[in-house]
Amino acid sequence: MQIKLIAIGKTDHPAIQKLVDEYSARLGFYIRFEMEIIPDLKNTKSISELIQKEKEGELILKKIQTSDELILLDERGKSFSSIEFSIFIQKKMNSGLKQLILVIGGPYGFSDAVYARANGKIALSKMTFSHQMIRPFLIEQVYRAFTILRNEPYHHE
């Protein structure tokens, strides 16, 4: 299985990007991992939030294949403990899935079309985080899931 993270907009903060790079590299020891950035839309001040979500949604959906499992990072999604999330990942691998795609949307969330295509939603917290900050949090949790599955000492109960 491959895990692909799709996110809207580049990371402006070097410290955030450094964490993303570090945990992406660590994750590469366990699974094929790829991160794809969809550039921010231009001139968003002149369009409504709805139009922005729809345009971003079109760009997201172009990156998805029919066989991909699409999971959205959404504050209304299912919450997991780290161990529960590792079990979720294990079940996806056991199912024979070729590619699991995790998507971090833009500042206004996802379009109806993206929600309709999604196979599920997960929430890392009930709190709201910037779409840049959530990147290292998510990648670290995927990394943690693999260390849990391999009984490595990274995670402590």
Secondary structure, DSSP 8 states (H G I E B T S, - for coil): -EEEEEEES----HHHHHHHHHHHHHHTTTSEEEEEEE---S-GGGS-HHHHHHHHHHHHHHT--TT-EEEEEEEEEEE--HHHHHHHHHHHHHTT-SEEEEEE-BTTB--HHHHHH-SEEEES-SS---TTTHHHHHHHHHHHHHHHHTT-TTS--
